Amino acid sequence: MNGKIAIPKKFYFILFASVVAICLFSFTIGRELYAGKTENIFSFGLIHFAGYLFFLLMPVELAFIYYLPYYPGVDLITTAMLTAVTAQFIDYLIGRLLRPNKIIELMGQKRIEKAEQKIKRFGMLTIFVFNLFPLSSPVIALAAGMLRYDFRRFLVVSILGLLLKYVVIYLVFKG
């Protein structure tokens, strides 16, 4: 025994993802708040896009609610949809192209297996429902890519779930 503590690779991954998330918030909303400026739709888009990448997992629905007083619902929903679908496309591609053992190493075996089991069992319903709730659809997109789930079906069902989620959030919180 050489006296060194073994630090799992997952720790470095979590540390990296945390630093990226903190920097994104600091350079967007944080900077706007300190400068006393109004909120910027580009900041929302950047945060929203990053939150839909499987390795960051941020509650971007809160950012949507935060920006509601500053922009029309159509602008926010459009930005949310474009950024979420783009990020999920990337998640899907990563799932398809990266070696499964690398993804499992980063995300955890149980988490990936659960997502895969749900997609195998319920298919499109799983993708739709998981797009309705925060923090779950990026992992489902990754698992769908790993399973080589039909991309067109994945895309259509994801868009429907995301659109329903953001329309409901808009209607509930528009003030």
N, C-alpha and C positions, 0 to 999 in steps of 0.2 A: 504494500500500500504506500503510495507516494505522498499522501496527505492532501491531495487535491480533491475538491468536491466536483463531482460530475454534474454538469448543468445540461439538462435535456434540450434538444434542438427546439422543442416546442416553446421553451422559455424565450429564446431569441426571436422566434416568430411573433409571439405575443408582444414582446417589447417593441419590435419593429412596427407592428400594426398600431400599437398604442401611440408611439411617437408620430407616425404619419397622421393619425386621427387628431391628435392634439395640435399638430402643426396646421392642419387644414382648418380647424376651428379658429386657431389663433390668427392665421393670415386672412381669414375671411370675416366671419361674424365678429370675432374679437377686435380686429383692427377697425372695423366699421363702428363698433360701439365706443372704442376709445377715441376715435376721431370725431365722434358726434355726427357722423354721416348717416344718411338713410341706407337701408339695406339694399344690396345689389343683387339682381337676378342671376348674374354670373356666379356670385358667391353661393347662392342657393343651388345652382346647377352643379357646381364643383363638389359641394358637400354631398348632394344627393347622389351623384354619380359614384363617388368614393364609397358611400354607405352601402351601395348595392354590389360592391366587389366582395367576394366571399371571404377575403382575408381581413376585412376591416369591421364589418357588421356593426354599423351605427344605427341608432333609432332615427332614421331620416324623416319619419312621419312627424316628429317633433319640429324639425326644421320647416317642414311644409306648413304646419300650424303657425309657427313663429313668423313666417313671411306673409301669411294671409292678409294682414292689414295693409301691406305695402304694395301688393300687386293684384290685378284682376285674377279671378279663379281660373279663367281660360289660360292665361300666361303661366301660372304655376302648375296647373295640371299638364299642360303641354311640355313644359320643362321637365317636370317629374317623370312623365312617360318616356320622353326621349332619352333622358339620362339613365333611368332604370332599365329600359330595354337594351340600351347599349352596353351597360355594365353586365346585365345578365347574359347577353350574347358572349361577352368576354369570359364570364364564368363557365358557360357551356363549352366554349372552345377549349378552355384550360382543362376541363374535365375530360374532353375528348382526346386532347393531345398529350397531356402530362401522364407520366407513368403512375398508375393507381397507388403504388406503395409510397410515392412522394406526397401525394395528396393526403393519404391516410396519416402519414407521419406529421403533416402540418395540422390537419383538422381533427384528427382522432378517429380511431376505428369505429367506435360506437356511433358517433354522430353520422358518419358516412353510411354505415350499414343501415341505420334507422331510416335515413333518407331514401336509400336504394330500395329497402323493403316496402316503403310506402308507395314509391313510384311503381314498383313491380305489381303490387297488390291493387292499387286504385288508379294508376295511370294519370289521365288528364285531370281527374278530380283532385288528386293530391297537388298537382301543379297549380290548379286554380285556387284551391283553398289556401295553400301556403303563400300565394301572392296577395291574399287578403290581409295577412297578419305581419306585423313587424319582425324583422331579424331572421326570417326563415327562408325566404325565397332564394337568396343567393346560394345557400347550401343545396337547395333542391336543384337549382340550375346546374351547379357543379356535378351533382349526382346524376342528373339527366344526361349530361355530356359523357360521364363515365360509362353509363349504361347504353350509350349511343341511341337514346330515345329520339324518335323522329323530330327533327328540328322544327319543321313547319308547325306541327301540332304543339310542340313546346312553346313556340313563339306566340301563336294565336291565343292559347289558353293563358299564357303569362300576361299578355296585353289585356285580355278581358278581366282577369283578376286584379291587375294593377289599376286599370281604369275604374273599376267598381270601387276599389279601396279609396282612391283619391277623390272621386265624386262624393262618396259618403263622408269622408273627412271634411271636404269643402262645405257640404250642406250642413254638417253638424257645427262646424267652428267658424263659419263665415262672419258671424257677429252682426 
